[in-house]
């Protein structure tokens, strides 16, 4: 193995001392953790591909329609006005990440992140199919490289289309596919751009996404503690490193040490085979300790366990553990952050449930309209301009009546009655709120505008009505 692979002349795991890119071709270690990760990966890929096709209550299970500012999630429809829900959801996501990291380390990076899932279980297998296994003679044939990239393009196009289905819907996407690109150039350009970005990511940038672009590795210094689960090397058992023959009894053979005395000593279990480095998708040496580049994929565990079994030694030289456990401290799962994060998360979940329970069949807003503060009509009545906005959150068309309760003779003009709003639509109408002269003698009067729907919906919203500031028929 070249000296650069032994990290003596390496600046970063993917950067050589001369500044050139070190291209990684990790050799897969198909052990117990790899098989489990593969099962999880294919489950996530199937879920990603099938979810846009599922419908709940007649709507897509997941549709993030940014253009219409409408978000369908598992039967519910949410809008940008649902700011409390959005804030609680974002806080909940971060708290979940904090909790999982405190308990299980970077389990998301190694087991659930789309970058890892598609890189390690889709694109690298395709590459190995055409080029051969790393560490072996590359397969010959001028056709292999073009065929490999053609396969990459097809997979990237498929992923791009599925990705777009989450934003435009599977029905709209099907129309895009059946039509000529000339008929919808903007849509075609979006699809081509997403395909190109995926090609760039999975064919060129690759592990650099985890090492350079993703901030999660840099957060681990504050998200992890000494008792968080990490992939770790046991130096007490492994050091000093040295080559050893197979020991049928499982006891390492004594060799002459380099301690200056020439006295015999026993090497550790690590035979310095570098298989843990050769299999790492980010090119690090886990024996150097916890590193930002480690994504906790457990490939080094599978590689090391295979070597230990071949040598008749117990597995676990590299294993899932904690810094405290590796150093021999007593395991202590309960600690302040493990208790605080679930309590905060429970509070956030409670807030989300309460906010969801308060969502009604429509969102109603009454805003002041443009123009003069008030107008005096020929009849002596006083009018204010307003804009009534109604968003129908139900799955059917609803008619809405606009009225001013509590003020005798008050009326709303300039709007059809009832105001018909289609399912999921937002409708804005300019109206005039008219009060009798004797009810508009104050410069400002707080009134209430009521909106009632034919589906039983009812809501009231305050409105500040500007009046003449004088008694009816009198002077100010």
N, C-alpha and C positions, 0 to 999 in steps of 0.2 A: 504494500500500500504506500502511496506517495507520502512524502513528508508533510505536504500540506494537509492531507487527510488526518494527520495526527495532531493538528492544531498548533504545531510549533511555529509555523510561518503564517498563521492566519490571523487577520485582524478581526473579522466577524465570521460567523458560520457560513455566510454566503459571499464573503469577500476575501480575495487573496491579498497578500502583502503588497503586491504591485498595483492594487486597486481594481483589478479585473474581476468580473463576475465569476463566482464558483458555482457552476451548474450542478445541481444535486440530482442524482438518480438513485434514490434510496431502495435498498433491497428489502422486499416485504418479508416480515417474519410472521408466518401464518400459525400463530399459537392461539391459545384460548381467548385472550383479549381481542385479538384481531378478528376471530370468528364472531364474537359478540358485537364488536363494532360494525362488522359487515351486516349483521342482521338488523341492527339499529339503523344503519345508513340506508339500506334498501327499504325499510319501513318508512323512513322520512322522505325518501325520493318518491315512493308511491303516494304518500300523503300529499306531497307538494304537487304532483301531477294530477291527482284526482279531485282535490279540494275545489278548484274552480268549477267543476262539473256538478257538484252537489248543490241542491237547492233546499232551503228551509223556509216554509211559509211563502212559497212562490218566489223567493229571492235567492240570489247566490249566497252560499255559505260565507264566502269572503269576497267582497268587491270594494275596492278603494277607488271610487270614482272621483278623482281629484278635480276634473273639469267641472263636474256638477256639484262638487263639494258635498258628496253624499257617500257615506261609508256603511256598508252592510256587513254585519258580523254576526253569524250564527243566528239568523232570524230577526235580529234587531237592526234598526236603521239609525245612524247617528250623523250629526251635522256639526259644523264648526261652532255652532252656538252651545254645544254641550261641553263647555270649557271645563266645568268641574269634573265631569267624567274623564275627559282627556288628561287633565292634570293628575287625577288619582291613578289613572292607568299607567302613566309614565312613572310616577313615583313607585307604584307597585312593581313595575318591571325592574327598576333599579334595585329596590329592596330584595326582590327575588334573586337577582344576580349577586348581590352582596351576601345573602344567606347561603346560596349554593357554593359560592367561592369559599366562604369561611368554613363550610363543612367538607366540600369535596374538591376544592381547588379549581383548576381550570377544566372541569368536566365538560363544560359547554364547548370549549375549543376543540377538544379531542374527539368528542362523541356526537355533537349536535350541530356544530357550525356548518353552514352550507359550503363555505370555502374548503373545509376539511373533507366533508362528505363527498363532494363532487370531485375534488382533486384526487383523493386517495382511492375512491371506489368507482370512479367513472373514467377520468382522463388518464390517470397513471396505468390502469389495467389496459386501456386501449394502446397506450404507448408501449407497454411491455409485449402486447400481442404482436405488434409490428416490428419492434426493435429487438425483442428478446429480453430475458431477465438481466438485471444489472449484475455485473461481476462475471458474466459469461460473454463469449464471443458474439458480437452483434450479428444479427441475421442479415444476410446479403440479399441484394435485389434492389435495382434502381426504382422499382415501383413502390417500395415500402413507404418511403417518406411522403410522396404525394398522396398515397392512400391513407396514411395516418392523419395528415392534415385535412383531407376530405372528410374523414370520420369525425375529426374535431369540429369542423364546420357544421356538419349535420347535427351533432349533439348540441352545439352552441345555439343553432337555430331553434331546435326543439325547446331548449331551456328558455330562450328568449321569448318564444311564443307563449309558453306556460306562464312565465313571469308577467308578460303583458296582459294575460287573461285576468290577473288579479286587479288590474287597473281599468280595463275596458269591458270586461265580461266575456264569457266564452262565446256567446251568440254574436257579439260585435266582432270578435276576433275571427270567427268562422266566415263572416262576410268579407273581412279583409283578405283572408286567404283565397277565397273564391274569385275575387275581383282582380283585375289587372292593376299592377302598381301605378300605372299612369292615371288610373281613376282616383287613387287616394295616395298621392306622393308623400304627404306629410306622415301618414300612418306607416307607409313602407319605410320611410327614412327612420322613423322611431325604431321599427323592428330591426333594420339593418344596423343601427347604432348600438342597440343592446347586444346584438350578435357579435359585433366587432369588439365591444367591451368585454364580453365573456371570453372571446378568443384571446384577447390581450391578457386577461387575468389568468386563465388556466393554461395557456400555451407559453406565455412569456414571463409574466410577473410571478406567478405561482406562489412559492413559500414567502416571497417578499411581502405579500399582502399581510401575512401574520406577523412578520418581523418588523416591517417598516410602516405599513399603513394603519394597521389595527392598533388602537390605543389600549386594548384590554391587557396586554402583557405588561404595559407600564403601570397599570393600576394595581397589579398584584402585590406590589410592595406594601400597599395600604389595605388591600382586601384580605390578604392572607395573614395568618399568625403562625406561631410555632407548632400549633396543634391542628392546622388545616391539613387535609389530605393532599399529598403531592406524590409525584413519581420521584423516588429518591434511591440513591446508591448507599449501601451500608459500608462505610470505610473501615469500621472495626472488623468486619468479617472479610472484606476484600483486600485490605492492605496488609503488607506490601504486595504489589502486583508481581507476577512472574509466571513464566511458562511452567507447565506441569504435565506429566503424563497421566493417563487415566488411572485413577485409584479405585480399585475394586471395593475397598473398605470405606471409601468416602473420605479418608483422611489425607490431606495434602502431603506430598513427599518432602522431606527436609532437603534443603539446598544450601549452598554456600552463599551467605549474604554479603552485602556490600557495605557493612558497617565499620570497615576498617580493621577488623580483627581477624576476618576470615573464618570466624566461628560459624558452625552450621546454625541455621534458623529455619523456620517454617514459613513459606509464602502464604499469603492470603488466598482466598478462593478466586479472586479475579486473575484470569490468565492473560489479560491484556490482548484479547483477540480482536478488539475494536469492532465486533459485530453490533454492539449497541450504537456505535457511531454510524456504521454503514447503513443501518436500517432507519435512522432518525429522519423524518421528513423535513426537519429544519436544520439538519446537519450539525447538531451540538453533541458534546460529550457529557452525558448525564453525570459522569463521575466527578465533574468539576463542581457539582452542587446545583442548587436551584438557579435557573437562568430565565431571563425574560422570554427567550425564544421557545422554551419548552411548552408544548401545547397539550401535554398529558395524554398522548395517544396510546401509551403503553407498548409501543413497538419495541422499545429497548427492553422491557420486561419480558416479552415473548422471546426475543433473541437471546437474552441472558439465561432464561430458564431452560432453553433448548441446550445451551452449552453446558449448564450445570448437570442436566440429566445425562448427557453424553459422558461426562466425567464422573458420574456416580455421586454427585454432591447435591445437597438439598437446594430446592429452588428458593428464590427470594433475595438473592444478592442485590438485585434491583427490584423494587416492589413499590406498591402503593403504601405509603406510610406518612408520617409527619416528622418534621425536624426534631421535635421533642422525643418521639418514639425511637428514632434512629439513634439518638444520643442516650437512650436508656432511661429516660424519664417516665414516670408513671402516666399512663393514658388518662386524660381528663377531657371528656367530650363536652361537658357543660362548662361554658365560660361566658363572660358578659355579652359578647357580640352574638353568640348563638341564642341567647335568651332575648336580647333586645330586638334583633331583626324580626323574629316571628311575631312579637307583640306589635311592633309597628306595622308589619304586613297584615296582621289581623285587623288592625284599625283601618287600614286602607281598604281592605276587602269589605269591611262593614260599611265604609263610606260609599263604595261603589254600589253595593246592594241597595242602600238607602237612596242614592241618586237614581238608580234604575227604577226603583219603585215609584219615584215621583215624576217620571217621564209620562206626559199625557199625550193625547191623540193629536195635538197640534201645538205649534209654537206661535205665539202671538206677540207682536210688537206694534205700538202706536207711537209714531214720531211726529214732531212738529213739521209742518210743511213749509215750503218756501213762500216768500211774499210778506205782506204786511202782518203785524201781530194780530190785528182783528179788522173786521169789516162790519159796518152797520148797514143792514139791508133796508130797502124801502119800507118794509113792514115794521121797522124799529128793532128787529131781532139783531143779535150780534153773532157773527160767525168767525171761527178759527180754521185755518187750513191744517190738515193733518194727513199723514200717510199711514195706512193700515197694512201691515204685513202679516200674512198668515201662511204658515207652512203646514201642510197636511201630512202627518206622520203615519197615517193609516194606509192600508192597501186598497182603498176604494175612494171614489170621488165623494166629497162632503160639501154641503152648502152651509155657509156661515152667515148669521145675522149680526149686525153691528148696531148697538144701541147705547144710550146714556141713561142709566137708571138713577133714580133719586132726585131728578130735576124735572119738574112738571113742565111739559111743553118742549123739552129738548128733543132734537132729532138729528139724524145723520143723513146727509144728502150727497149725491154724486157717486153712489156706489149701488150696483145691482143688489137686489134682495131676493133670494139669498146670494151671497158671493160664492160662486162655484169654484172649488179648488180640486184639481186632479190628485190622484194618489201620489204621494211623495213629492208633490210640486210646491213651489213657493210662489205666492202671488202678492203683488203690491198694488194698492189702489189709493189714489189721491181722493180724499173726502173732505167735506166741510161739516164741522160740528157746529150746530146752531142752537143757541140758548135764547129764551125770551129776554127782553130788555131788562125786566126786573130781576132776572137771575144773573145778569152780567154787569152789575153796578160796581163790583170791586175790580181793581186793576188786575188782580190775580185770584183765580178761584180754582181750588183743587176739585176736580171732578173724576168720575170713574167711567171708563169705556168698557162695556161688556160685549164679549163675542161668544155666541152660542152656535153650536153645530147641530146639524140634523142627526148626527150619530150620538147625541147626548153630551158632547163636549161643552164645557162652559168655563170661561176665564174672564177675569176682570183685571184691568191695568190702569194705573193712575195717569191722569193727563192734566197739565196746568193750562187752564183756560184764561186768556187775556181778555179783560173787559174794558169798558169805557172809563171806569173810575168816577162815575157820577150817577146820581139817582136817575131813575127813568124819567125822561122829559126834562131834567134839570141841568144845572151847570156842574162842571167838575169841582 
